[in-house]
Amino acid sequence: MSHLFDGCYLLEIIPELDTKNVTNVRHMFSGCSSLKTIPKLDTKNVINMSKMFNKCSSLKSIPELNTKNVINMSYMFYGCVSLEKINKIDIKNVINTTSMFQNCKNLKSIPSLDVRKVKDASFMFYNRSKLNFPKKLEFKSFYGENSCYFLLFLSNSKADISEWNFNWEIGNLSGRVNDKKSWEKYKSAIQKLKKLGPWAKFL
């Protein structure tokens, strides 16, 4: 069902859908800027939710989704500027959360997230001015360049992330960040973050 309603910008209502055997809903509602509600969906077999609700700018709420098998949520809620709340969402197997909540300007709260398998969270919370961040997050699998912009955002935010745990083994990170300028920014972000909480094994 990938791209099923992609670009249907005048669509306001979605009929009931049989999705019990679907594994890919990438771009399913992408660009449905007039859509205000989503029906209950059976997503227990879905693996890819990348850009599922991308730029659904009128959407105010999302039904609870079974996401236990999903590994890709990149850009899932990107540009959902009317969205105020995310219900319980299981991301314990997700590897990619790039720009997941980017430009969700009215999002006020998200549930607790298990992000221990996430490798790329760049721009994950970028430009969420009203968001109350989860109290605790534990990252274990980040790798170099892809986490750079995530850390840069956090280092310049006013969020209370004192109980977040970035407990992963970085090793020779400078050898994995190809761009020297990016590496210098990355180091600067880390130094700022080290002042905010008990970060482990950074440099």
C-alpha positions as CSV (number, residue, x, y, z in Angstrom):
1,M,0.0,0.0,0.0
2,S,2.9,2.3,-0.4
3,H,2.0,5.6,-2.1
4,L,-1.7,4.6,-2.0
5,F,-3.1,8.1,-1.4
6,D,0.2,9.9,-2.0
7,G,-0.5,13.5,-3.1
8,C,-4.3,13.4,-2.7
9,Y,-4.3,16.9,-1.3
10,L,-8.1,17.3,-1.5
11,L,-8.9,14.0,0.3
12,E,-10.6,14.6,3.7
13,I,-11.9,11.1,4.6
14,I,-10.3,7.7,4.3
15,P,-12.6,4.6,4.0
16,E,-12.1,1.6,6.2
17,L,-9.2,-0.4,4.8
18,D,-8.1,-4.1,5.1
19,T,-4.4,-3.8,6.0
20,K,-3.9,-6.9,8.0
21,N,-1.4,-8.4,5.5
22,V,0.4,-5.2,4.5
23,T,4.1,-4.8,5.1
24,N,4.8,-1.5,3.5
25,V,2.9,1.7,4.0
26,R,5.6,4.1,2.9
27,H,4.1,7.4,1.6
28,M,0.7,5.9,2.1
29,F,-0.9,9.3,3.1
30,S,2.0,11.5,2.1
31,G,0.9,15.0,1.0
32,C,-2.8,14.5,2.1
33,S,-2.9,18.0,3.4
34,S,-6.7,18.1,3.8
35,L,-7.0,14.9,5.8
36,K,-8.1,15.5,9.3
37,T,-8.6,11.9,10.7
38,I,-7.2,8.4,10.0
39,P,-9.3,5.3,10.5
40,K,-8.2,2.4,12.7
41,L,-5.5,0.4,10.8
42,D,-4.2,-3.1,11.3
43,T,-0.5,-2.6,11.0
44,K,0.8,-5.6,12.9
45,N,2.8,-6.8,9.9
46,V,4.1,-3.5,8.7
47,I,7.9,-3.1,8.4
48,N,8.2,0.3,6.7
49,M,6.3,3.4,7.8
50,S,8.7,5.9,6.2
51,K,6.8,9.1,5.3
52,M,3.5,7.5,6.1
53,F,1.9,10.8,7.3
54,N,4.4,13.1,5.6
55,K,3.0,16.6,5.3
56,C,-0.5,15.7,6.5
57,S,-0.8,19.3,7.6
58,S,-4.4,19.1,8.8
59,L,-4.1,15.9,10.8
60,K,-4.7,16.5,14.5
61,S,-4.5,13.0,15.9
62,I,-3.3,9.5,14.9
63,P,-5.0,6.3,15.9
64,E,-2.9,3.9,18.0
65,L,-0.8,1.8,15.6
66,N,0.8,-1.6,16.1
67,T,4.4,-0.8,15.2
68,K,6.2,-3.8,16.9
69,N,7.7,-4.9,13.6
70,V,8.6,-1.6,12.0
71,I,12.2,-0.8,11.4
72,N,11.9,2.5,9.4
73,M,10.0,5.5,10.7
74,S,12.0,8.2,8.9
75,Y,9.9,11.3,8.1
76,M,6.8,9.5,9.4
77,F,5.2,12.6,10.9
78,Y,7.3,15.2,9.0
79,G,5.4,18.5,8.5
80,C,2.3,17.4,10.5
81,V,1.9,21.0,11.7
82,S,-1.5,20.5,13.3
83,L,-0.6,17.3,15.2
84,E,-0.7,17.9,18.9
85,K,-0.3,14.5,20.4
86,I,1.1,11.0,19.6
87,N,-0.5,8.0,21.2
88,K,1.6,5.1,22.5
89,I,4.0,4.0,19.8
90,D,6.4,1.0,20.0
91,I,9.7,1.8,18.3
92,K,11.9,-0.8,20.0
93,N,12.9,-2.4,16.6
94,V,13.2,0.9,14.7
95,I,16.6,1.6,13.2
96,N,15.9,4.9,11.3
97,T,14.0,7.8,12.9
98,T,15.4,10.6,10.7
99,S,13.2,13.7,10.7
100,M,10.4,11.6,12.4
101,F,8.9,14.6,14.2
102,Q,10.5,17.4,12.1
103,N,8.4,20.5,11.7
104,C,5.6,19.2,13.9
105,K,5.3,22.7,15.3
106,N,2.2,22.1,17.5
107,L,3.2,18.7,18.8
108,K,3.1,19.1,22.6
109,S,3.8,15.6,23.8
110,I,5.0,12.2,22.7
111,P,5.0,8.9,24.7
112,S,8.1,7.3,26.2
113,L,10.2,5.8,23.4
114,D,12.6,2.8,23.4
115,V,15.3,4.1,21.1
116,R,18.0,1.6,21.9
117,K,18.2,0.2,18.3
118,V,18.1,3.6,16.6
119,K,21.2,4.2,14.4
120,D,20.1,7.4,12.6
121,A,18.1,10.0,14.5
122,S,19.3,13.1,12.6
123,F,16.7,15.9,12.7
124,M,14.4,13.7,14.7
125,F,12.9,16.5,16.8
126,Y,14.0,19.4,14.7
127,N,11.8,22.5,15.0
128,R,9.4,21.3,17.7
129,S,9.1,24.5,19.7
130,K,6.2,23.3,21.9
131,L,7.2,19.7,22.5
132,N,7.7,18.3,26.0
133,F,10.4,15.7,25.5
134,P,10.2,12.2,27.0
135,K,11.8,12.3,30.5
136,K,14.1,9.4,29.7
137,L,15.6,8.1,26.5
138,E,18.5,5.6,26.1
139,F,20.5,5.5,22.9
140,K,22.9,2.6,22.3
141,S,23.4,2.2,18.6
142,F,24.2,5.7,17.1
143,Y,26.9,6.0,14.6
144,G,29.0,9.0,13.7
145,E,27.9,11.4,11.0
146,N,24.2,10.4,11.1
147,S,23.8,11.4,14.7
148,C,25.7,14.7,14.3
149,Y,22.7,16.9,13.5
150,F,20.6,15.3,16.2
151,L,23.2,16.2,18.8
152,L,23.6,19.7,17.4
153,F,19.9,20.3,17.8
154,L,19.9,19.0,21.4
155,S,22.9,21.1,22.3
156,N,21.1,24.2,21.2
157,S,17.7,23.4,22.7
158,K,16.3,24.3,26.1
159,A,14.9,20.8,26.7
160,D,15.6,19.0,30.0
161,I,17.5,16.0,28.8
162,S,19.5,15.5,32.0
163,E,18.2,11.9,32.3
164,W,18.8,10.8,28.7
165,N,21.5,8.2,28.3
166,F,23.8,8.2,25.3
167,N,25.7,5.1,26.5
168,W,27.2,3.8,23.3
169,E,30.8,3.0,22.3
170,I,32.0,5.6,19.9
171,G,35.6,4.4,19.5
172,N,37.4,6.3,16.7
173,L,34.5,8.5,15.8
174,S,36.7,11.0,14.0
175,G,37.5,8.3,11.5
176,R,33.8,7.8,10.7
177,V,32.8,11.4,10.2
178,N,34.2,12.2,6.8
179,D,33.7,15.9,6.7
180,K,36.2,17.8,9.0
181,K,33.8,20.7,9.5
182,S,31.0,18.3,10.6
183,W,33.4,16.7,13.0
184,E,34.3,20.0,14.6
185,K,30.6,20.8,15.0
186,Y,30.0,17.3,16.4
187,K,32.7,17.7,19.0
188,S,31.3,21.1,20.0
189,A,27.8,19.7,20.4
190,I,29.2,16.9,22.6
191,Q,31.0,19.3,24.8
192,K,27.8,21.2,25.4
193,L,25.8,18.1,26.1
194,K,28.4,16.8,28.6
195,K,27.5,19.8,30.8
196,L,23.8,18.9,30.8
197,G,23.9,15.3,32.0
198,P,25.9,12.2,32.8
199,W,27.0,11.3,29.3
200,A,29.1,8.1,28.9
201,K,32.0,7.2,26.6
202,F,31.7,10.3,24.4
203,L,35.3,11.3,23.7
